[in-house]
């Protein structure tokens, strides 16, 4: 086979592989960006650090989350990555765990 043809075939294969590998990542980034724009007061969300919270206010680039009764933190809108699952198999493991199990109150 001609070396030039081999090179072209190799480059086409590389570009195709790159496209396949990055397609899912681009779709996921787009989905997260859309979710971040639609955040509303009262939504239960998860941030990149794995913290669950309820949205109490939304500004252009900041979100205030209530992570416990009376405890509100301010985070960048970009770290809010998904809603808290409400149904399905993820809800049991990803939902809020009762802290009474591990730290009983006196």
PyMOL commands that set and color helices and strands:
alter all, ss='L'
color gray80, all
select helices_A, chain A and resi 3-37+77-79+89-94
alter helices_A, ss='H'
color red, helices_A
select strands_A, chain A and resi 44-47+52-58+62-68+71-76+80-83
alter strands_A, ss='S'
color yellow, strands_A
deselect
rebuild
show_as cartoon
